[in-house]
Amino acid sequence: MTEKELKNFIQNALKEDVGDGDHTSLASIPASATNKAHLLIKDDGIIAGIELAKMIFNAVDSSLEIRQFLQDGDKVKFGDIAFIVKGNSISILTGERLVLNCMQHMSAIATKTAYLNTLIADTNCKLLDTRKTTPLNRTIEKWAVKIGGGINHRFGLYDMIMIKDNHIDFSEGITNAIQKTKTYLTDNNKNLDIIVEARSLSEVTEILEQGGVKRILLDNFDYKTTKEAVTIIDNKCQTESSGGITEKTIAKYAKCGVDFISVGALTHSVLNFDLSLKAI
C-alpha cells in the first residue's frame, strides 16, 4: 500500500459522504466555532486505524490538532481513549463518520487476526489474508491485517501468479497451466512467484514434477491428507492450507506442518469494533 493509494481512498470516501457539504453542521453550528472530541474505545481487542484517522482529519482540515494516546496495534479495553481531536467544530463532524467507519472495521480485522495468531503461536505457521475483501477497501483491510500481526497475501491479480482450480480446468490440466505460465512470464519479461492450487495428492505430485513453483496451495484438504501432502512436498516448495479454516480448526492445520494458512474470514466476516467520537 502506498501513500498515494491511501490519499485516493480518503478523497473518494469523503466525496461519497460529504458531497457538496455537511449541511447539518453548516446549518446548526457557527462557522468559527471550535471544540474537541475524543475517540472512545467501547470494546476489548486491538486498535487499528489511528494513523488513517489522522490522515482523514488532515484531509478535511489541516488545522485540526490530534493528541494521540495510543498506537496502531496496541491492546485496548473498554473506556480507553485513543486520541483527542481539537479544532473547527464543523471540520471534526465532517470527518467523524469516515474515521469511525474505517477504525471500527480495521480494529475488528486486527483483533481477529491477533486472536487467530495466538492459536497457532506454538507452530512455525504464518497467517495470511486473501483477496476476499470489500471492493475499493482492500488497502485499509490488508493494512489492518498487518497491524494485527498477519501477513499480506498477494494484493491483486497483478503481483503474483496464482493458478487455481478454474485456471487448471480452463487450461486443460495442471501441466498445461504451469507450462503456459512459465512461457508467458518469459515472453513478457515478468518475475512473479507462482502458486498452484492442488485438490488431491496426485495433483501435488504433478505440480512438483513441473518444478519452478514457489508454493502449493492445499485447498480443502482434511488433516490426514494435509500431513501426507506436506510429507510428499518435503520442503521442495512452500505449503499453504486454505478453504473454510476457522478458529476451531486452524491450530490442527498449523500442526500438520504447513508454512502458511490463509483465512478469508479475516476480512470478509468481521463484526465492527465498537468505537465512538464524543464531544468533550
N, C-alpha and C positions, 0 to 999 in steps of 0.2 A: 504494500500500500504506500502511496506517495502523498506528499502534502497537496499536490495538485488534485488528486482524486478526492481527498477529504474536503478541500475547498469547493470542488464541484458539487459534491454531495450536499454540503451545507447550503450552498447557493440555491440548488434545486429544491431542497426541503423547505427553506424559508419562502421561496416563491410559491410553493404549494400551499403553505399555511397562511402566509401573510397577504398574498395577493396585492391589491392596491392600498392596503393599510390595515392596521389593527384598529378598526373603527370603534370598538367598545372602549378601549383605553383612550383613544384620541378624543372620544366624546365625553368621557367621565372624569378624566384626570388632567390637570393643568400641564401644559407642555413643559414647563420649567420645573415641575415637581421632582424631588429626589427622594429616594428611600433605600432600604436594604432588605434583603431576604436571605434566609439560609436554606441549604439543601439538607432536609431532614431524612435520615435513614429510618425506615419503619420495618426492617426485616433483618435477618441474620444471614451473612454469607460473605461474598467477595464483591467489593465495589469496583465498577468499571465505567469509563466514560467521562471521568473528570477532565482529562486533557481535551477531549472533544467538546465538552461543555464550555470550556474556556475559549475554544476556537469559535463556537457558536455565538457566545455573548460578544466576542470581539467583532464578529462579522455584523452583528446587529448594531453595535455601538462601541467603537474602540475606546470610548472614555469610561466605560464600565470598569470597576475595580473588583478583583476577585481575591479574597483572603482564604487561602487553602489550608485545610487541616488534615486531609488525608491524601494518599496517593493511590492511583490505579493499582489494583491487585491487593490492597490491604484487606484484612479480615475486619468485618464490621458487625455491629449488633444494633438492635432497635434503640433509637434515641441518639445515636451518633450524629454529628454534623460534619458533612463533607467539606463545605465551603460556605462563605458568605459573599454575595454579590451586592455591590453598592453603586448607586448612580441614578441616572434618569429612570423614573418610575415606569414610564411607558416602554422604554427600551427593555427593562427587566421583564415586563409582562409579555412583550413581543417574542422574546426568546424562550420564555418559560416552558411552553409545551414541547417544543422541539428538544430542548435539553432533557426534559423528563422522559419523553418517549425513547430517546436514544439511551439514556443512562439506565432506565428500567430494563430495557431489552438487553443491553450489553452486560449489566450486572447479573441478570438471570443466566446468561450464557456462561459468563466467567465462573459463577457459583457452581453450575452444573459440571463444568469442565474440571474445576478444582476437586469436586466431590468424586467424580469418576477416577481422577488421578489417584486419589487416596486408596481406591480399591485395587489398583494394580501397582502400588508403590513398592511392593516386595518382589517385583519382577523387573526385567530389563525392557519390558514392552512400553512403547510410547503411544500416546493417544493423539489421533488425527481427527480433524474435521473433514467435511466433504463440500461438494458444490450444492448441496441441498439447503440453499439459503434464500432469503427473501429477495426478489429481483430489485436491483439497484441499492441494496443494503449490504451486499457481500463484504465490502471493505470494513464496515464497522463490526459486522458479525465475526469475521475472521480475526479482527483486532481483539475482540472480546475473548475469543478462544485462547489467544496468546497470553492475554492478561491473566487468564485462569490457569495457565501452565500447560496448555495443549500446544500441539504443533500444527501449523497450517499445511494442508494437502495442497494440490495444485489450485491456483486461483481461478483459472478458467480453462477453456479449451485450447488455449494458445501456448501455455507454458510447460506442458508435459504431454507425452503420448500415453493414452490410457485405452488399451484395446479391451473393450468389454464384450458381453455376450452378443449384443446386436451387431457390433463390428465383426465379430467372428462369424456369425451366421451370414451376414451380408457379404462377407469376403470368401465364403465357402470353406471355412476352416481356419484353425489357428495358424497352421504353417503358412498358408497364403497370406493371412493378415500380417504376420510378423515379417515375412519376406518382402511384401509390398511396402510395409512401413520403413524398413531399412533402406530400400531403394529410394523411397520418397525423401527421406532425410538426407541421403547422399546427394540426390539430384537437386535439392533445394538448399543445400549447404546449411542445414539446421542441426544443432546439437541439443537434442531433447532426450531426457530419460524416457525409457519405455517400461510401462507397467502392463501386464497382461492378466486378465481375469481367468481363473480356472474354475470349472464347475465339477470336476471329478479328478481323481488321481491320475487317470490316463491322460487328461489334458495337462496336468502338472508335468508329467514326463515328456509330453510333446513339446511343451514350452521350453523345457531345459535342453532338449535336443537342438533347438534352433539357436540358443545362445544369444548373447547381446541384450538380455533383458535385465533391467535394474531390480524389478520386484515382481513377485507373483501374488496376485490378489486371490485369496481363498474365499470364494463367495458362498455363503450359506452352508459351509461345511459344519458337521457336528464335531464334538470334541475329539472323538476317536479318529476321524478322518483327518482332522487338522493336525493331530500329532503325527499321523502317518505321512502327511504331506511335508511337514517340517523335517522329518527324518529323510525323506526322499530328496528334498531340496538341499539339505546338508550344507547350508551356508554358501551355496553356489550363487545365490542372489538373495535379496531381502524377501521377507514374507509379511503379508498383511491379511488380517481377518476382517471381514465385513459382513453385513446382512443381518439386520434385526438384533444386533447385540445390545443388551440392556444392562442396567446396574446389577441385575440378578445373575447375569451370565458373563460379564466382562472379565471377572477375575479368573474364571475357569479357562476362558480362551487365552488370556495372557499367560497362564501357566502351561499352555500347550507349547510354548516356546516361540511364538510369532514375534516379529520385530515391532509390528505396528498393529493397532486396532483402529479402524475408522468408524465413527458414530455420527450418522446424520442427525440424530436427535439433539446433538449439541446445539444446533442452530434452528432446526425446524419444529421442535416440540418443547419449547420452554415457556413457563408462565412468568409474567412480568415480576420483577423485583420491586417491592413497594417503596417508593420514594415520594417526597413532596417538597415543593418550594414554597416556603411560608414567609410572609412579611414579618419583619421584626418590629 
